[in-house]
Amino acid sequence: MTAPLDAAATAALFGDAHTAYGWTDRPVEAALIQTLYDLVKVGPTSANSSPARFAFCTSPEARERLAACVSANNAPRVRAAPVTVVIGMDMAFYDRLPELFPYADARSWFAHDPVVADATALRNSSLQGGYLILAARALGLDAGPMSGFDKDAVDAAFWAGTTVATNFICSLGYADHAFDNPRPPKLSFEDAAQIL
């Protein structure tokens, strides 16, 4: 059993962390992005399916291409952030299962059942997107996940000709805390959970 993280670590991941809305001009190095992915990739997914695909938009051209696909409120955030990641999901993830899950014929569980395959791609790429946010915080980065985009436009701009579809986007970098909002209320345990 792993020892619990200390209070400072859990605060960095959860308690003190906020969604970032503004960004400093401090860059995020390519090596740090690779380290981030190396953490994300080991998070659990169904049958090690690993359906998430990541387009890390770092150049002004890539960020502008993405900004053209998002809502008016989100476009300035995409332009200002040093990185915005398009978290996609490979809808044909099962083609990699003979490599990723060689213990069984896992490809057959999904390849002929698009309803199950689509749900698995969405669920597990969402998990991987969550791992991305926590891994970014663990590495000292701030994160600003977003919906607010034209999915078809993002798919055409970043995944054309592939089996990948967009799940959500997330800016990464070093937050400019002048843009922070107060933490909004959260549901209490009694409102959201039960112990059975």
MODELLER restraints for C-alpha pairs under 7 A, 6 or more apart:
rsr = mdl.restraints
at = mdl.atoms
rsr.add(forms.Gaussian(group=physical.xy_distance, feature=features.Distance(at['CA:12:A'], at['CA:137:A']), mean=6.60, stdev=0.5))
rsr.add(forms.Gaussian(group=physical.xy_distance, feature=features.Distance(at['CA:13:A'], at['CA:134:A']), mean=6.01, stdev=0.5))
rsr.add(forms.Gaussian(group=physical.xy_distance, feature=features.Distance(at['CA:13:A'], at['CA:137:A']), mean=5.70, stdev=0.5))
rsr.add(forms.Gaussian(group=physical.xy_distance, feature=features.Distance(at['CA:13:A'], at['CA:138:A']), mean=6.40, stdev=0.5))
rsr.add(forms.Gaussian(group=physical.xy_distance, feature=features.Distance(at['CA:19:A'], at['CA:143:A']), mean=5.89, stdev=0.5))
rsr.add(forms.Gaussian(group=physical.xy_distance, feature=features.Distance(at['CA:19:A'], at['CA:144:A']), mean=4.91, stdev=0.5))
rsr.add(forms.Gaussian(group=physical.xy_distance, feature=features.Distance(at['CA:20:A'], at['CA:142:A']), mean=6.24, stdev=0.5))
rsr.add(forms.Gaussian(group=physical.xy_distance, feature=features.Distance(at['CA:20:A'], at['CA:143:A']), mean=5.63, stdev=0.5))
rsr.add(forms.Gaussian(group=physical.xy_distance, feature=features.Distance(at['CA:20:A'], at['CA:144:A']), mean=4.67, stdev=0.5))
rsr.add(forms.Gaussian(group=physical.xy_distance, feature=features.Distance(at['CA:20:A'], at['CA:175:A']), mean=5.71, stdev=0.5))
rsr.add(forms.Gaussian(group=physical.xy_distance, feature=features.Distance(at['CA:20:A'], at['CA:180:A']), mean=6.67, stdev=0.5))
rsr.add(forms.Gaussian(group=physical.xy_distance, feature=features.Distance(at['CA:21:A'], at['CA:77:A']), mean=6.52, stdev=0.5))
rsr.add(forms.Gaussian(group=physical.xy_distance, feature=features.Distance(at['CA:21:A'], at['CA:144:A']), mean=6.33, stdev=0.5))
rsr.add(forms.Gaussian(group=physical.xy_distance, feature=features.Distance(at['CA:21:A'], at['CA:179:A']), mean=5.80, stdev=0.5))
rsr.add(forms.Gaussian(group=physical.xy_distance, feature=features.Distance(at['CA:21:A'], at['CA:180:A']), mean=6.51, stdev=0.5))
rsr.add(forms.Gaussian(group=physical.xy_distance, feature=features.Distance(at['CA:22:A'], at['CA:77:A']), mean=6.49, stdev=0.5))
rsr.add(forms.Gaussian(group=physical.xy_distance, feature=features.Distance(at['CA:22:A'], at['CA:175:A']), mean=5.71, stdev=0.5))
rsr.add(forms.Gaussian(group=physical.xy_distance, feature=features.Distance(at['CA:22:A'], at['CA:176:A']), mean=5.02, stdev=0.5))
rsr.add(forms.Gaussian(group=physical.xy_distance, feature=features.Distance(at['CA:22:A'], at['CA:177:A']), mean=6.99, stdev=0.5))
rsr.add(forms.Gaussian(group=physical.xy_distance, feature=features.Distance(at['CA:22:A'], at['CA:179:A']), mean=5.19, stdev=0.5))
rsr.add(forms.Gaussian(group=physical.xy_distance, feature=features.Distance(at['CA:23:A'], at['CA:80:A']), mean=6.11, stdev=0.5))
rsr.add(forms.Gaussian(group=physical.xy_distance, feature=features.Distance(at['CA:23:A'], at['CA:81:A']), mean=5.52, stdev=0.5))
rsr.add(forms.Gaussian(group=physical.xy_distance, feature=features.Distance(at['CA:23:A'], at['CA:173:A']), mean=6.78, stdev=0.5))
rsr.add(forms.Gaussian(group=physical.xy_distance, feature=features.Distance(at['CA:23:A'], at['CA:174:A']), mean=5.85, stdev=0.5))
rsr.add(forms.Gaussian(group=physical.xy_distance, feature=features.Distance(at['CA:23:A'], at['CA:175:A']), mean=4.44, stdev=0.5))
rsr.add(forms.Gaussian(group=physical.xy_distance, feature=features.Distance(at['CA:23:A'], at['CA:176:A']), mean=4.54, stdev=0.5))
rsr.add(forms.Gaussian(group=physical.xy_distance, feature=features.Distance(at['CA:24:A'], at['CA:174:A']), mean=5.81, stdev=0.5))
rsr.add(forms.Gaussian(group=physical.xy_distance, feature=features.Distance(at['CA:24:A'], at['CA:175:A']), mean=5.88, stdev=0.5))
rsr.add(forms.Gaussian(group=physical.xy_distance, feature=features.Distance(at['CA:24:A'], at['CA:176:A']), mean=5.15, stdev=0.5))
rsr.add(forms.Gaussian(group=physical.xy_distance, feature=features.Distance(at['CA:25:A'], at['CA:82:A']), mean=6.99, stdev=0.5))
rsr.add(forms.Gaussian(group=physical.xy_distance, feature=features.Distance(at['CA:26:A'], at['CA:174:A']), mean=6.62, stdev=0.5))
rsr.add(forms.Gaussian(group=physical.xy_distance, feature=features.Distance(at['CA:27:A'], at['CA:82:A']), mean=5.70, stdev=0.5))
rsr.add(forms.Gaussian(group=physical.xy_distance, feature=features.Distance(at['CA:28:A'], at['CA:82:A']), mean=6.36, stdev=0.5))
rsr.add(forms.Gaussian(group=physical.xy_distance, feature=features.Distance(at['CA:28:A'], at['CA:173:A']), mean=6.21, stdev=0.5))
rsr.add(forms.Gaussian(group=physical.xy_distance, feature=features.Distance(at['CA:36:A'], at['CA:135:A']), mean=6.17, stdev=0.5))
rsr.add(forms.Gaussian(group=physical.xy_distance, feature=features.Distance(at['CA:36:A'], at['CA:136:A']), mean=6.34, stdev=0.5))
rsr.add(forms.Gaussian(group=physical.xy_distance, feature=features.Distance(at['CA:39:A'], at['CA:135:A']), mean=6.33, stdev=0.5))
rsr.add(forms.Gaussian(group=physical.xy_distance, feature=features.Distance(at['CA:40:A'], at['CA:128:A']), mean=6.49, stdev=0.5))
rsr.add(forms.Gaussian(group=physical.xy_distance, feature=features.Distance(at['CA:40:A'], at['CA:131:A']), mean=5.51, stdev=0.5))
rsr.add(forms.Gaussian(group=physical.xy_distance, feature=features.Distance(at['CA:40:A'], at['CA:132:A']), mean=5.56, stdev=0.5))
rsr.add(forms.Gaussian(group=physical.xy_distance, feature=features.Distance(at['CA:40:A'], at['CA:135:A']), mean=6.54, stdev=0.5))
rsr.add(forms.Gaussian(group=physical.xy_distance, feature=features.Distance(at['CA:43:A'], at['CA:128:A']), mean=6.96, stdev=0.5))
rsr.add(forms.Gaussian(group=physical.xy_distance, feature=features.Distance(at['CA:43:A'], at['CA:131:A']), mean=6.73, stdev=0.5))
rsr.add(forms.Gaussian(group=physical.xy_distance, feature=features.Distance(at['CA:45:A'], at['CA:124:A']), mean=5.64, stdev=0.5))
rsr.add(forms.Gaussian(group=physical.xy_distance, feature=features.Distance(at['CA:46:A'], at['CA:124:A']), mean=6.87, stdev=0.5))
rsr.add(forms.Gaussian(group=physical.xy_distance, feature=features.Distance(at['CA:47:A'], at['CA:101:A']), mean=6.15, stdev=0.5))
rsr.add(forms.Gaussian(group=physical.xy_distance, feature=features.Distance(at['CA:48:A'], at['CA:100:A']), mean=6.12, stdev=0.5))
rsr.add(forms.Gaussian(group=physical.xy_distance, feature=features.Distance(at['CA:48:A'], at['CA:101:A']), mean=6.14, stdev=0.5))
rsr.add(forms.Gaussian(group=physical.xy_distance, feature=features.Distance(at['CA:49:A'], at['CA:93:A']), mean=6.50, stdev=0.5))
rsr.add(forms.Gaussian(group=physical.xy_distance, feature=features.Distance(at['CA:49:A'], at['CA:94:A']), mean=6.85, stdev=0.5))
rsr.add(forms.Gaussian(group=physical.xy_distance, feature=features.Distance(at['CA:49:A'], at['CA:97:A']), mean=6.34, stdev=0.5))
rsr.add(forms.Gaussian(group=physical.xy_distance, feature=features.Distance(at['CA:49:A'], at['CA:100:A']), mean=6.82, stdev=0.5))
rsr.add(forms.Gaussian(group=physical.xy_distance, feature=features.Distance(at['CA:50:A'], at['CA:124:A']), mean=6.98, stdev=0.5))
rsr.add(forms.Gaussian(group=physical.xy_distance, feature=features.Distance(at['CA:51:A'], at['CA:89:A']), mean=5.23, stdev=0.5))
rsr.add(forms.Gaussian(group=physical.xy_distance, feature=features.Distance(at['CA:51:A'], at['CA:90:A']), mean=5.16, stdev=0.5))
rsr.add(forms.Gaussian(group=physical.xy_distance, feature=features.Distance(at['CA:51:A'], at['CA:93:A']), mean=5.21, stdev=0.5))
rsr.add(forms.Gaussian(group=physical.xy_distance, feature=features.Distance(at['CA:51:A'], at['CA:121:A']), mean=5.63, stdev=0.5))
rsr.add(forms.Gaussian(group=physical.xy_distance, feature=features.Distance(at['CA:51:A'], at['CA:124:A']), mean=6.55, stdev=0.5))
rsr.add(forms.Gaussian(group=physical.xy_distance, feature=features.Distance(at['CA:51:A'], at['CA:125:A']), mean=5.55, stdev=0.5))
rsr.add(forms.Gaussian(group=physical.xy_distance, feature=features.Distance(at['CA:52:A'], at['CA:87:A']), mean=6.47, stdev=0.5))
rsr.add(forms.Gaussian(group=physical.xy_distance, feature=features.Distance(at['CA:52:A'], at['CA:88:A']), mean=5.45, stdev=0.5))
rsr.add(forms.Gaussian(group=physical.xy_distance, feature=features.Distance(at['CA:52:A'], at['CA:89:A']), mean=4.50, stdev=0.5))
rsr.add(forms.Gaussian(group=physical.xy_distance, feature=features.Distance(at['CA:52:A'], at['CA:90:A']), mean=6.32, stdev=0.5))
rsr.add(forms.Gaussian(group=physical.xy_distance, feature=features.Distance(at['CA:52:A'], at['CA:125:A']), mean=4.45, stdev=0.5))
rsr.add(forms.Gaussian(group=physical.xy_distance, feature=features.Distance(at['CA:52:A'], at['CA:128:A']), mean=6.40, stdev=0.5))
rsr.add(forms.Gaussian(group=physical.xy_distance, feature=features.Distance(at['CA:53:A'], at['CA:87:A']), mean=5.91, stdev=0.5))
rsr.add(forms.Gaussian(group=physical.xy_distance, feature=features.Distance(at['CA:53:A'], at['CA:88:A']), mean=4.80, stdev=0.5))
rsr.add(forms.Gaussian(group=physical.xy_distance, feature=features.Distance(at['CA:53:A'], at['CA:89:A']), mean=5.66, stdev=0.5))
rsr.add(forms.Gaussian(group=physical.xy_distance, feature=features.Distance(at['CA:53:A'], at['CA:90:A']), mean=6.65, stdev=0.5))
rsr.add(forms.Gaussian(group=physical.xy_distance, feature=features.Distance(at['CA:54:A'], at['CA:85:A']), mean=6.30, stdev=0.5))
rsr.add(forms.Gaussian(group=physical.xy_distance, feature=features.Distance(at['CA:54:A'], at['CA:86:A']), mean=5.70, stdev=0.5))
rsr.add(forms.Gaussian(group=physical.xy_distance, feature=features.Distance(at['CA:54:A'], at['CA:87:A']), mean=4.93, stdev=0.5))
rsr.add(forms.Gaussian(group=physical.xy_distance, feature=features.Distance(at['CA:54:A'], at['CA:88:A']), mean=6.04, stdev=0.5))
rsr.add(forms.Gaussian(group=physical.xy_distance, feature=features.Distance(at['CA:55:A'], at['CA:85:A']), mean=5.45, stdev=0.5))
rsr.add(forms.Gaussian(group=physical.xy_distance, feature=features.Distance(at['CA:55:A'], at['CA:86:A']), mean=5.02, stdev=0.5))
rsr.add(forms.Gaussian(group=physical.xy_distance, feature=features.Distance(at['CA:55:A'], at['CA:87:A']), mean=6.73, stdev=0.5))
rsr.add(forms.Gaussian(group=physical.xy_distance, feature=features.Distance(at['CA:56:A'], at['CA:83:A']), mean=6.32, stdev=0.5))
rsr.add(forms.Gaussian(group=physical.xy_distance, feature=features.Distance(at['CA:56:A'], at['CA:84:A']), mean=5.97, stdev=0.5))
rsr.add(forms.Gaussian(group=physical.xy_distance, feature=features.Distance(at['CA:56:A'], at['CA:85:A']), mean=4.42, stdev=0.5))
rsr.add(forms.Gaussian(group=physical.xy_distance, feature=features.Distance(at['CA:56:A'], at['CA:86:A']), mean=6.53, stdev=0.5))
rsr.add(forms.Gaussian(group=physical.xy_distance, feature=features.Distance(at['CA:57:A'], at['CA:63:A']), mean=5.48, stdev=0.5))
rsr.add(forms.Gaussian(group=physical.xy_distance, feature=features.Distance(at['CA:57:A'], at['CA:83:A']), mean=5.45, stdev=0.5))
rsr.add(forms.Gaussian(group=physical.xy_distance, feature=features.Distance(at['CA:57:A'], at['CA:84:A']), mean=5.21, stdev=0.5))
rsr.add(forms.Gaussian(group=physical.xy_distance, feature=features.Distance(at['CA:57:A'], at['CA:85:A']), mean=5.87, stdev=0.5))
rsr.add(forms.Gaussian(group=physical.xy_distance, feature=features.Distance(at['CA:58:A'], at['CA:82:A']), mean=5.88, stdev=0.5))
rsr.add(forms.Gaussian(group=physical.xy_distance, feature=features.Distance(at['CA:58:A'], at['CA:83:A']), mean=4.76, stdev=0.5))
rsr.add(forms.Gaussian(group=physical.xy_distance, feature=features.Distance(at['CA:58:A'], at['CA:84:A']), mean=6.88, stdev=0.5))
rsr.add(forms.Gaussian(group=physical.xy_distance, feature=features.Distance(at['CA:63:A'], at['CA:78:A']), mean=6.21, stdev=0.5))
rsr.add(forms.Gaussian(group=physical.xy_distance, feature=features.Distance(at['CA:63:A'], at['CA:79:A']), mean=5.77, stdev=0.5))
rsr.add(forms.Gaussian(group=physical.xy_distance, feature=features.Distance(at['CA:64:A'], at['CA:79:A']), mean=6.39, stdev=0.5))
rsr.add(forms.Gaussian(group=physical.xy_distance, feature=features.Distance(at['CA:66:A'], at['CA:154:A']), mean=6.81, stdev=0.5))
rsr.add(forms.Gaussian(group=physical.xy_distance, feature=features.Distance(at['CA:67:A'], at['CA:75:A']), mean=4.65, stdev=0.5))
rsr.add(forms.Gaussian(group=physical.xy_distance, feature=features.Distance(at['CA:67:A'], at['CA:78:A']), mean=5.74, stdev=0.5))
rsr.add(forms.Gaussian(group=physical.xy_distance, feature=features.Distance(at['CA:67:A'], at['CA:79:A']), mean=6.49, stdev=0.5))
rsr.add(forms.Gaussian(group=physical.xy_distance, feature=features.Distance(at['CA:69:A'], at['CA:149:A']), mean=5.83, stdev=0.5))
rsr.add(forms.Gaussian(group=physical.xy_distance, feature=features.Distance(at['CA:69:A'], at['CA:150:A']), mean=5.54, stdev=0.5))
rsr.add(forms.Gaussian(group=physical.xy_distance, feature=features.Distance(at['CA:69:A'], at['CA:153:A']), mean=5.68, stdev=0.5))
rsr.add(forms.Gaussian(group=physical.xy_distance, feature=features.Distance(at['CA:69:A'], at['CA:154:A']), mean=5.86, stdev=0.5))
rsr.add(forms.Gaussian(group=physical.xy_distance, feature=features.Distance(at['CA:70:A'], at['CA:148:A']), mean=5.95, stdev=0.5))
rsr.add(forms.Gaussian(group=physical.xy_distance, feature=features.Distance(at['CA:70:A'], at['CA:149:A']), mean=3.89, stdev=0.5))
rsr.add(forms.Gaussian(group=physical.xy_distance, feature=features.Distance(at['CA:70:A'], at['CA:150:A']), mean=5.97, stdev=0.5))
rsr.add(forms.Gaussian(group=physical.xy_distance, feature=features.Distance(at['CA:71:A'], at['CA:148:A']), mean=5.36, stdev=0.5))
rsr.add(forms.Gaussian(group=physical.xy_distance, feature=features.Distance(at['CA:71:A'], at['CA:149:A']), mean=5.48, stdev=0.5))
rsr.add(forms.Gaussian(group=physical.xy_distance, feature=features.Distance(at['CA:74:A'], at['CA:148:A']), mean=6.92, stdev=0.5))
rsr.add(forms.Gaussian(group=physical.xy_distance, feature=features.Distance(at['CA:78:A'], at['CA:84:A']), mean=6.21, stdev=0.5))
rsr.add(forms.Gaussian(group=physical.xy_distance, feature=features.Distance(at['CA:78:A'], at['CA:171:A']), mean=6.67, stdev=0.5))
rsr.add(forms.Gaussian(group=physical.xy_distance, feature=features.Distance(at['CA:81:A'], at['CA:171:A']), mean=6.05, stdev=0.5))
rsr.add(forms.Gaussian(group=physical.xy_distance, feature=features.Distance(at['CA:81:A'], at['CA:172:A']), mean=6.47, stdev=0.5))
rsr.add(forms.Gaussian(group=physical.xy_distance, feature=features.Distance(at['CA:81:A'], at['CA:173:A']), mean=6.25, stdev=0.5))
rsr.add(forms.Gaussian(group=physical.xy_distance, feature=features.Distance(at['CA:82:A'], at['CA:172:A']), mean=6.78, stdev=0.5))
rsr.add(forms.Gaussian(group=physical.xy_distance, feature=features.Distance(at['CA:82:A'], at['CA:173:A']), mean=5.82, stdev=0.5))
rsr.add(forms.Gaussian(group=physical.xy_distance, feature=features.Distance(at['CA:83:A'], at['CA:171:A']), mean=5.65, stdev=0.5))
rsr.add(forms.Gaussian(group=physical.xy_distance, feature=features.Distance(at['CA:83:A'], at['CA:172:A']), mean=5.17, stdev=0.5))
rsr.add(forms.Gaussian(group=physical.xy_distance, feature=features.Distance(at['CA:83:A'], at['CA:173:A']), mean=6.40, stdev=0.5))
rsr.add(forms.Gaussian(group=physical.xy_distance, feature=features.Distance(at['CA:84:A'], at['CA:169:A']), mean=6.83, stdev=0.5))
rsr.add(forms.Gaussian(group=physical.xy_distance, feature=features.Distance(at['CA:84:A'], at['CA:170:A']), mean=5.46, stdev=0.5))
rsr.add(forms.Gaussian(group=physical.xy_distance, feature=features.Distance(at['CA:84:A'], at['CA:171:A']), mean=3.92, stdev=0.5))
rsr.add(forms.Gaussian(group=physical.xy_distance, feature=features.Distance(at['CA:84:A'], at['CA:172:A']), mean=5.87, stdev=0.5))
rsr.add(forms.Gaussian(group=physical.xy_distance, feature=features.Distance(at['CA:85:A'], at['CA:169:A']), mean=5.54, stdev=0.5))
rsr.add(forms.Gaussian(group=physical.xy_distance, feature=features.Distance(at['CA:85:A'], at['CA:170:A']), mean=5.19, stdev=0.5))
rsr.add(forms.Gaussian(group=physical.xy_distance, feature=features.Distance(at['CA:85:A'], at['CA:171:A']), mean=6.07, stdev=0.5))
rsr.add(forms.Gaussian(group=physical.xy_distance, feature=features.Distance(at['CA:86:A'], at['CA:166:A']), mean=6.87, stdev=0.5))
rsr.add(forms.Gaussian(group=physical.xy_distance, feature=features.Distance(at['CA:86:A'], at['CA:168:A']), mean=6.31, stdev=0.5))
rsr.add(forms.Gaussian(group=physical.xy_distance, feature=features.Distance(at['CA:86:A'], at['CA:169:A']), mean=4.56, stdev=0.5))
rsr.add(forms.Gaussian(group=physical.xy_distance, feature=features.Distance(at['CA:86:A'], at['CA:170:A']), mean=6.70, stdev=0.5))
rsr.add(forms.Gaussian(group=physical.xy_distance, feature=features.Distance(at['CA:87:A'], at['CA:129:A']), mean=6.53, stdev=0.5))
rsr.add(forms.Gaussian(group=physical.xy_distance, feature=features.Distance(at['CA:87:A'], at['CA:166:A']), mean=6.13, stdev=0.5))
rsr.add(forms.Gaussian(group=physical.xy_distance, feature=features.Distance(at['CA:87:A'], at['CA:167:A']), mean=5.68, stdev=0.5))
rsr.add(forms.Gaussian(group=physical.xy_distance, feature=features.Distance(at['CA:87:A'], at['CA:168:A']), mean=5.44, stdev=0.5))
rsr.add(forms.Gaussian(group=physical.xy_distance, feature=features.Distance(at['CA:87:A'], at['CA:169:A']), mean=5.63, stdev=0.5))
rsr.add(forms.Gaussian(group=physical.xy_distance, feature=features.Distance(at['CA:88:A'], at['CA:164:A']), mean=6.02, stdev=0.5))
rsr.add(forms.Gaussian(group=physical.xy_distance, feature=features.Distance(at['CA:88:A'], at['CA:165:A']), mean=5.33, stdev=0.5))
rsr.add(forms.Gaussian(group=physical.xy_distance, feature=features.Distance(at['CA:88:A'], at['CA:166:A']), mean=4.15, stdev=0.5))
rsr.add(forms.Gaussian(group=physical.xy_distance, feature=features.Distance(at['CA:88:A'], at['CA:167:A']), mean=5.10, stdev=0.5))
rsr.add(forms.Gaussian(group=physical.xy_distance, feature=features.Distance(at['CA:89:A'], at['CA:121:A']), mean=5.90, stdev=0.5))
rsr.add(forms.Gaussian(group=physical.xy_distance, feature=features.Distance(at['CA:89:A'], at['CA:122:A']), mean=6.70, stdev=0.5))
rsr.add(forms.Gaussian(group=physical.xy_distance, feature=features.Distance(at['CA:89:A'], at['CA:125:A']), mean=5.70, stdev=0.5))
rsr.add(forms.Gaussian(group=physical.xy_distance, feature=features.Distance(at['CA:89:A'], at['CA:164:A']), mean=5.29, stdev=0.5))
rsr.add(forms.Gaussian(group=physical.xy_distance, feature=features.Distance(at['CA:89:A'], at['CA:165:A']), mean=5.39, stdev=0.5))
rsr.add(forms.Gaussian(group=physical.xy_distance, feature=features.Distance(at['CA:89:A'], at['CA:166:A']), mean=6.19, stdev=0.5))
rsr.add(forms.Gaussian(group=physical.xy_distance, feature=features.Distance(at['CA:89:A'], at['CA:167:A']), mean=6.38, stdev=0.5))
rsr.add(forms.Gaussian(group=physical.xy_distance, feature=features.Distance(at['CA:90:A'], at['CA:121:A']), mean=6.77, stdev=0.5))
rsr.add(forms.Gaussian(group=physical.xy_distance, feature=features.Distance(at['CA:90:A'], at['CA:163:A']), mean=5.56, stdev=0.5))
rsr.add(forms.Gaussian(group=physical.xy_distance, feature=features.Distance(at['CA:90:A'], at['CA:164:A']), mean=4.16, stdev=0.5))
rsr.add(forms.Gaussian(group=physical.xy_distance, feature=features.Distance(at['CA:90:A'], at['CA:165:A']), mean=6.47, stdev=0.5))
rsr.add(forms.Gaussian(group=physical.xy_distance, feature=features.Distance(at['CA:91:A'], at['CA:118:A']), mean=6.35, stdev=0.5))
rsr.add(forms.Gaussian(group=physical.xy_distance, feature=features.Distance(at['CA:91:A'], at['CA:121:A']), mean=6.08, stdev=0.5))
rsr.add(forms.Gaussian(group=physical.xy_distance, feature=features.Distance(at['CA:91:A'], at['CA:163:A']), mean=5.61, stdev=0.5))
rsr.add(forms.Gaussian(group=physical.xy_distance, feature=features.Distance(at['CA:91:A'], at['CA:164:A']), mean=5.81, stdev=0.5))
rsr.add(forms.Gaussian(group=physical.xy_distance, feature=features.Distance(at['CA:92:A'], at['CA:163:A']), mean=6.10, stdev=0.5))
rsr.add(forms.Gaussian(group=physical.xy_distance, feature=features.Distance(at['CA:94:A'], at['CA:107:A']), mean=5.02, stdev=0.5))
rsr.add(forms.Gaussian(group=physical.xy_distance, feature=features.Distance(at['CA:94:A'], at['CA:110:A']), mean=6.36, stdev=0.5))
rsr.add(forms.Gaussian(group=physical.xy_distance, feature=features.Distance(at['CA:94:A'], at['CA:111:A']), mean=6.36, stdev=0.5))
rsr.add(forms.Gaussian(group=physical.xy_distance, feature=features.Distance(at['CA:95:A'], at['CA:107:A']), mean=6.41, stdev=0.5))
rsr.add(forms.Gaussian(group=physical.xy_distance, feature=features.Distance(at['CA:97:A'], at['CA:106:A']), mean=6.18, stdev=0.5))
rsr.add(forms.Gaussian(group=physical.xy_distance, feature=features.Distance(at['CA:97:A'], at['CA:107:A']), mean=5.62, stdev=0.5))
rsr.add(forms.Gaussian(group=physical.xy_distance, feature=features.Distance(at['CA:98:A'], at['CA:107:A']), mean=6.76, stdev=0.5))
rsr.add(forms.Gaussian(group=physical.xy_distance, feature=features.Distance(at['CA:110:A'], at['CA:116:A']), mean=6.27, stdev=0.5))
rsr.add(forms.Gaussian(group=physical.xy_distance, feature=features.Distance(at['CA:110:A'], at['CA:117:A']), mean=4.97, stdev=0.5))
rsr.add(forms.Gaussian(group=physical.xy_distance, feature=features.Distance(at['CA:133:A'], at['CA:143:A']), mean=6.06, stdev=0.5))
rsr.add(forms.Gaussian(group=physical.xy_distance, feature=features.Distance(at['CA:136:A'], at['CA:142:A']), mean=6.59, stdev=0.5))
rsr.add(forms.Gaussian(group=physical.xy_distance, feature=features.Distance(at['CA:136:A'], at['CA:143:A']), mean=6.97, stdev=0.5))
rsr.add(forms.Gaussian(group=physical.xy_distance, feature=features.Distance(at['CA:141:A'], at['CA:172:A']), mean=6.49, stdev=0.5))
rsr.add(forms.Gaussian(group=physical.xy_distance, feature=features.Distance(at['CA:141:A'], at['CA:173:A']), mean=5.33, stdev=0.5))
rsr.add(forms.Gaussian(group=physical.xy_distance, feature=features.Distance(at['CA:141:A'], at['CA:174:A']), mean=5.67, stdev=0.5))
rsr.add(forms.Gaussian(group=physical.xy_distance, feature=features.Distance(at['CA:142:A'], at['CA:172:A']), mean=5.69, stdev=0.5))
rsr.add(forms.Gaussian(group=physical.xy_distance, feature=features.Distance(at['CA:142:A'], at['CA:173:A']), mean=5.44, stdev=0.5))
rsr.add(forms.Gaussian(group=physical.xy_distance, feature=features.Distance(at['CA:142:A'], at['CA:174:A']), mean=5.47, stdev=0.5))
rsr.add(forms.Gaussian(group=physical.xy_distance, feature=features.Distance(at['CA:142:A'], at['CA:175:A']), mean=5.88, stdev=0.5))
rsr.add(forms.Gaussian(group=physical.xy_distance, feature=features.Distance(at['CA:143:A'], at['CA:170:A']), mean=6.55, stdev=0.5))
rsr.add(forms.Gaussian(group=physical.xy_distance, feature=features.Distance(at['CA:143:A'], at['CA:171:A']), mean=5.64, stdev=0.5))
rsr.add(forms.Gaussian(group=physical.xy_distance, feature=features.Distance(at['CA:143:A'], at['CA:172:A']), mean=4.71, stdev=0.5))
rsr.add(forms.Gaussian(group=physical.xy_distance, feature=features.Distance(at['CA:143:A'], at['CA:173:A']), mean=6.81, stdev=0.5))
rsr.add(forms.Gaussian(group=physical.xy_distance, feature=features.Distance(at['CA:144:A'], at['CA:170:A']), mean=5.31, stdev=0.5))
rsr.add(forms.Gaussian(group=physical.xy_distance, feature=features.Distance(at['CA:144:A'], at['CA:171:A']), mean=4.86, stdev=0.5))
rsr.add(forms.Gaussian(group=physical.xy_distance, feature=features.Distance(at['CA:144:A'], at['CA:172:A']), mean=6.44, stdev=0.5))
rsr.add(forms.Gaussian(group=physical.xy_distance, feature=features.Distance(at['CA:145:A'], at['CA:169:A']), mean=5.85, stdev=0.5))
rsr.add(forms.Gaussian(group=physical.xy_distance, feature=features.Distance(at['CA:145:A'], at['CA:170:A']), mean=3.90, stdev=0.5))
rsr.add(forms.Gaussian(group=physical.xy_distance, feature=features.Distance(at['CA:145:A'], at['CA:171:A']), mean=6.17, stdev=0.5))
rsr.add(forms.Gaussian(group=physical.xy_distance, feature=features.Distance(at['CA:146:A'], at['CA:168:A']), mean=6.45, stdev=0.5))
rsr.add(forms.Gaussian(group=physical.xy_distance, feature=features.Distance(at['CA:146:A'], at['CA:169:A']), mean=5.39, stdev=0.5))
rsr.add(forms.Gaussian(group=physical.xy_distance, feature=features.Distance(at['CA:146:A'], at['CA:170:A']), mean=5.72, stdev=0.5))
rsr.add(forms.Gaussian(group=physical.xy_distance, feature=features.Distance(at['CA:147:A'], at['CA:168:A']), mean=5.78, stdev=0.5))
rsr.add(forms.Gaussian(group=physical.xy_distance, feature=features.Distance(at['CA:147:A'], at['CA:169:A']), mean=6.66, stdev=0.5))
rsr.add(forms.Gaussian(group=physical.xy_distance, feature=features.Distance(at['CA:151:A'], at['CA:166:A']), mean=6.31, stdev=0.5))
rsr.add(forms.Gaussian(group=physical.xy_distance, feature=features.Distance(at['CA:154:A'], at['CA:166:A']), mean=6.89, stdev=0.5))
rsr.add(forms.Gaussian(group=physical.xy_distance, feature=features.Distance(at['CA:155:A'], at['CA:165:A']), mean=5.81, stdev=0.5))
rsr.add(forms.Gaussian(group=physical.xy_distance, feature=features.Distance(at['CA:155:A'], at['CA:166:A']), mean=5.93, stdev=0.5))
rsr.add(forms.Gaussian(group=physical.xy_distance, feature=features.Distance(at['CA:159:A'], at['CA:165:A']), mean=6.74, stdev=0.5))
